[in-house]
Amino acid sequence: ADNLSDALKKLKITTTDSTADSLEGCLDCLLQALAQNNMETSEKIQKSGVLQVFASLLTPQSSCTAKVANIIAEVARNEFMRNPCVDAGLIPPLVQLLNCKDQEVLLQTGRALGNICYDSHEGRNAVDRAGGAHIVVDHIRSLCSKTDPASEKLLTVFCGMLMNYSNENDTLQSQLINMGVIPTLVKLLGIHCQNAALTEMCLVAFGNLAELESSKEQFAYTNIAEELVKLFKKQIEHDKKEMIFEVLAPLAENDVIKLQLVEAGLVECLLEIVQKTVDSDKEEDIAELKTASDLMVLLLLGDESMQKLFEGGKGSVFQRVLSWIPSNSHQLQLAGALAIANFARNDGNCIHMVDNGIVQKLMDLLDRHVEDGNVTVQHAALSALRNLAIPVVNKAKMLSAGVAEAVLKFLRSEMPPVQFKLLGTLRMLIDAQAEAAEQLGKNVKLVERLVEWCEAKDHAGVMGESNRLLSALIRHSKSKDVIRTIVQSGGIKHLVTMATSEHVIMQNEALVALALIAALELVTAEKDLENAQLVQILHRLLSDDRSAPEIKYNSMVLVCALIGSEPLQKEVQSMAFLEVVSKLRSHENKTVAQQASLTEQRLAVES
């Protein structure tokens, strides 16, 4: 401790005439003390005010420069020392040293700058202002192809410095991307894949940069997919695989890179991991199984990569994924169902899968999760069924396979994501299927639940889908029994509210359903339509210039139908509809103009 105090005092009074030897001795004493107790020594260095002296010692000519930079690197390992280093004006001379040729100086300077930047906003800003990143990127570029140990050590330090410099800072990450650091780092990974420390630094740097959209476009122009898959195949340790996964996941969000990863053979690696880990209960195997199967699903989100793996339904990957659905692992069941939902993104695939028995597999899976089931699995299986039900030819097949009944078992669910998918699946199934729509529309339990969900203010998706399904039951069944069930369950007011939705498609569906109610069961629904102030809403829709042509048309059709009810006719007469409708006779849309003429005639006769 006395030696340290002496050394600090000597350094404090150091002037240009002090001999290099005495200076070296002081610096060695500091390095020794830091090695024994970094934190305590750093505090003493800070209190002594010697940091300001260091700024003047950081000159390329001095033989002590590397040691001074080493001391700065050591003290900057402590968070409380980073700002003082910046305040002492150490960054500009350190950045200047990046231009020198001495490898030891470069190494220690790179360490010092990297440590000062670690989690330090002030450190990064100071390096940015001094232009440090640019020089480091140039160094990496020129050293990239050298494989001697000294160069690789320097590359590792420089990559680490850039990583600390840009970590979680979008602006600085963008700056590095614009400097063209990505192709350089990808090349580096390819050349130095045998060097574990350097490879690790590259991976962390990629993980940093890959979150940014602009980086993905640059990555797509490199052979990153090939390099990462090659590296992945060599890994045995869980931690190393995990590091590569952390880069793959954000990169695989890009459709071009998805396809490159598929072509580079990533899928085979993932399937192998699944096979090895599926029966294990070791924590790291469970984590690896989840990451691999999640990544598999992500690769299927790209249209081209998905179609390549589907291979007309004959692909070995598609077949393997199918085998996940009956598995006992919830994670694999989930990934299998999500994968099917992703394969089911075009009519051809959907028709092929339904013809080849996928529906039964999904219904069996749902059956295993009815009582206290896994919500994510329920949601995924329903998503897959909903997508499969989109092609017209699949609807009747799926209905006769009992999909509607399987889905209705989840009516009791209190989980909004499950409710949302359940509603979407039923709505897809009954599209243009009159018999099924009638059967479901007469199901009092279902209709009552829909009416309840129409009030789910906290869950706009569930509320919207419930309204749409109510309307669909009427539109596709055109059944008096269905309308009576909906009236008795209190559903009319929701259809009227739906006519004021901000989405034209929903407004339209509501108006068509209401027109059918007025045509088929006006007397039954009369009171509810009156209480829901339908006539006032129609007046508003017809008067509003922003209403779409089809909204105006269907509103007039509905007005004509409502005249059949005495109380509603009185409301129509009291609201000067004639005036609004006669204006629409000159509407630019021919169909609207014709309907306006017809409506005007009806109103004139009735008045």
C-alpha positions, 0 to 999 in steps of 0.5 A, spaced: 500 500 500 505 504 501 508 503 495 502 504 491 501 511 495 508 513 493 507 511 486 501 515 485 505 521 488 511 520 483 506 520 477 502 526 480 509 530 480 511 527 473 514 532 468 517 531 462 524 530 465 522 524 469 526 518 467 523 513 463 525 508 468 522 511 474 515 512 470 516 504 468 517 502 475 511 507 478 506 504 472 508 496 474 507 498 481 500 500 479 499 494 475 501 489 480 496 493 485 490 492 480 492 485 479 491 484 487 485 488 488 482 491 482 477 495 485 480 498 491 486 500 487 482 503 482 478 507 487 485 510 490 487 512 482 481 516 482 482 519 488 489 521 487 487 525 480 492 521 476 487 519 471 489 526 468 496 525 468 495 519 464 492 523 458 499 526 457 502 519 457 498 516 452 503 518 446 505 514 440 513 516 442 513 513 449 515 507 451 510 506 457 504 507 452 502 500 452 502 500 460 498 506 461 493 503 456 493 497 460 492 500 466 486 504 463 483 498 461 484 494 468 481 500 472 475 501 466 473 494 468 469 497 474 463 501 472 464 507 477 471 508 473 468 509 466 465 516 467 472 519 470 476 516 464 471 520 460 472 526 464 479 525 464 479 526 457 482 519 456 478 518 449 481 522 444 488 520 446 486 513 446 483 513 439 489 517 436 493 511 438 489 506 434 493 509 428 499 506 431 503 500 428 505 497 435 501 491 436 501 491 444 499 498 444 493 497 439 491 491 443 491 495 450 488 501 447 482 496 444 481 493 451 481 500 454 476 503 449 472 496 449 472 497 457 470 504 457 464 503 452 461 497 456 454 499 459 456 506 459 453 511 455 458 517 456 464 512 454 460 510 447 458 517 445 466 520 447 468 514 442 463 516 437 465 523 437 473 521 437 471 517 431 474 511 434 469 506 431 471 507 424 478 506 425 477 499 428 472 497 423 478 499 418 483 495 422 478 489 422 478 489 415 485 489 414 487 484 419 481 479 417 485 474 413 491 473 417 491 467 422 497 468 426 495 468 433 497 475 435 492 478 429 487 473 432 488 476 439 487 483 436 481 481 432 478 478 438 479 485 442 477 489 436 470 485 435 469 485 443 470 493 443 465 494 437 460 489 441 461 494 447 460 500 443 454 498 440 450 494 444 443 495 445 444 502 441 440 502 435 444 509 432 451 506 433 449 499 431 446 503 424 452 507 424 457 500 424 452 497 419 453 503 414 460 502 415 459 495 412 461 491 418 457 486 416 460 482 410 467 483 414 464 480 420 461 474 416 468 473 412 471 473 419 467 468 421 468 463 415 476 464 416 477 463 423 471 458 425 477 454 429 478 460 433 473 459 439 474 466 442 474 470 436 468 466 433 464 467 440 465 475 439 463 474 432 456 471 434 455 476 440 456 482 435 451 478 430 446 477 435 447 485 437 446 487 430 441 482 427 435 485 431 435 491 426 431 491 420 437 494 416 442 489 418 438 483 415 438 486 408 445 486 409 446 479 412 442 477 406 447 479 401 452 475 405 453 467 406 452 468 413 446 462 413 452 457 410 457 459 415 452 459 421 449 452 419 457 449 418 459 452 425 452 449 428 454 442 425 460 442 429 458 444 436 457 439 441 456 444 447 449 446 449 452 454 450 455 454 444 449 452 440 445 457 444 449 462 442 448 460 435 441 460 436 440 467 438 443 469 432 439 465 427 432 467 431 432 474 429 436 473 422 430 468 420 425 473 421 427 475 414 424 471 408 430 471 404 435 468 409 429 463 411 430 460 404 438 461 405 438 457 411 433 452 409 438 451 403 444 451 407 441 445 411 439 448 418 432 444 418 436 437 418 440 440 424 433 442 427 430 435 426 436 432 429 436 436 435 428 434 436 430 427 435 435 427 440 432 431 446 425 429 445 425 424 451 430 427 455 428 431 462 435 435 462 433 442 463 438 444 457 435 439 453 428 441 454 431 448 452 434 446 446 428 442 444 424 448 445 429 453 441 429 448 435 422 447 434 420 454 435 426 456 429 423 450 425 416 454 425 419 460 424 422 458 418 415 456 415 413 463 416 416 464 409 412 463 403 418 460 399 421 456 405 415 453 407 413 451 400 420 448 399 419 444 405 412 442 403 414 438 397 407 437 395 406 434 401 411 428 400 417 432 403 420 428 409 420 434 413 413 435 412 412 428 414 417 429 420 413 435 423 406 431 422 409 426 427 410 431 432 402 432 433 401 425 437 407 426 441 407 426 448 411 433 449 407 439 449 412 443 446 412 438 440 405 438 439 405 446 439 410 446 434 407 441 430 400 444 430 403 451 428 407 448 423 401 445 420 398 452 420 404 455 417 403 450 411 396 451 411 397 458 407 395 456 400 389 452 398 393 447 394 396 445 401 390 445 405 386 441 400 392 436 400 392 436 408 385 435 409 385 429 403 390 426 407 387 425 414 391 431 418 384 433 421 383 427 425 390 428 428 388 435 430 382 433 433 385 428 437 390 433 439 385 438 441 381 432 445 387 431 449 387 438 451 379 439 453 380 438 460 385 443 463 389 443 457 395 447 455 392 454 452 398 455 447 396 448 444 389 449 444 390 456 440 395 453 435 391 447 433 385 451 432 389 456 428 391 450 424 384 448 423 381 455 421 386 455 416 385 448 413 377 451 413 379 456 408 378 453 401 371 452 399 372 444 398 374 443 405 369 446 409 364 440 408 369 435 409 371 438 415 364 439 417 362 431 416 369 429 420 366 433 426 370 439 426 365 443 429 363 439 435 370 438 436 371 446 436 365 447 441 368 443 446 372 449 448 366 454 448 367 454 456 374 457 455 376 463 459 382 464 455 381 470 449 386 467 444 382 460 444 376 464 444 378 468 438 381 462 434 375 458 436 370 463 433 374 464 427 374 457 425 367 456 426 366 462 421 370 459 416 367 452 417 360 455 415 361 460 410 356 458 404 354 452 408 347 453 410 345 446 413 351 447 418 350 454 419 343 453 421 345 447 426 350 452 429 345 458 429 340 453 433 345 451 438 342 456 444 349 455 448 353 457 443 349 463 441 348 465 448 356 465 449 357 469 443 352 474 445 356 474 452 363 475 448 360 481 444 360 485 450 368 483 451 370 490 451 377 488 454 378 484 448 377 487 441 378 481 437 374 476 441 368 482 440 369 483 433 369 475 431 363 474 436 359 479 432 361 477 425 359 469 427 352 472 429 352 475 423 354 469 419 349 464 422 344 468 419 347 470 413 349 463 411 343 459 414 337 464 412 333 461 417 327 463 421 329 459 427 336 461 427 333 469 427 329 467 433 334 464 437 339 470 436 333 474 438 331 470 444 338 470 446 339 478 446 343 478 440 340 484 436 343 490 439 350 487 437 348 486 430 345 494 430 352 496 434 356 492 429 353 496 423 357 502 426 363 499 426 369 502 423 371 496 418 366 496 412 366 489 411 363 488 418 358 494 417 356 490 411 356 483 414 351 486 419 347 490 415 346 484 410 344 480 417 339 485 419 336 485 412 335 478 413 332 479 420 327 484 417 325 480 411 324 473 415 322 475 422 320 482 423 315 482 428 319 477 432 325 482 432 321 489 432 322 491 439 329 490 439 331 493 433 327 499 436 330 499 442 337 499 439 335 505 435 337 502 428 333 507 424 337 513 427 343 509 425 341 508 418 339 515 417 346 517 420 349 512 415 346 515 409 347 522 411 354 521 412 358 522 405 364 518 408 360 511 408 362 506 402 357 505 396 355 498 399 354 501 406 349 506 403 346 501 398 345 495 404 342 501 408 337 503 403 335 495 402 334 495 410 330 501 410 325 498 405 324 492 409 323 496 416 317 499 413 313 493 414 313 494 421 308 500 424 313 502 429 319 502 425 315 505 419 313 511 424 320 512 426 322 512 418 317 517 417 319 522 423 326 522 420 326 525 413 329 519 410 326 522 403 330 528 403 337 524 404 335 518 399 333 523 394 340 526 394 343 519 393 339 518 386 345 522 383 350 518 386 356 516 382 355 509 383 350 506 379 347 501 384 346 506 389 343 511 385 338 505 382 337 503 389 335 510 391 330 511 386 327 505 388 327 507 396 324 513 394 318 510 391 317 506 397 317 511 402 313 516 397 308 510 397 308 509 405 307 516 406 
